[in-house]
Amino acid sequence: MIIRHATQIGDPTIRRRSKPISKIVSSATKKIVQNLIDSMRYHELVGMAAPQIGINQRIFITEIRKTKARKPKDSDPVRIFINPRIIRCSKKQVFGYEACGSVAYAGIFGSVKRSCEITVEAYDTKGKKFKLYAVGLLARIIQHENDHLEGKVFLDRMADMHSLKSREEYLKSR
């Protein structure tokens, strides 16, 4: 178990477009997955992408569970997305507050407009291709993590910076 500090905004790694993983079934890929899981849980996140641990590879994970900042109605197990591609986004979009491990030191949350429903295509650690239809929080997390693979952070998606809140104010408003 190796906990990686979340690469912070300003580090060039966060702004680079990630490269596809060529050997999906490999010990190197398994190591990235385990480091992502351990780091995500350590940092109290519900998703984490490889660039956030300094690796510009197209892989991210999600796990909806209770954290200090989130108290979801439902949970969702760890999901691994290797070489993901969002193939469908609903036209209907909603605003929702997001934060990010890569802007964690700033401790800010902001309102971001995202599609309510998506379909993502990716590979699992066994090299099997899958499609996943996601709605609600899981759809938001997948879009957020996929943005990291494109060199974007949630701040880039914000239309109104007036919605920014400190962590303390965000937690009070929940």
Secondary structure, DSSP 8 states (H G I E B T S, - for coil): --------TTSHHHHS--B--S-SSSHHHHHHHHHHHHHHHHTT-SEEEGGGGT--BSEEEEEE---SS---SS-EEEEEEEEEEEEEE-S-EEEEEE--GGGTTTTEEEEEEEESEEEEEEE-TTS-EEEEEEEHHHHHHHHHHHHHHTT--HHHH-S-GGG-EEHHHHHHH-
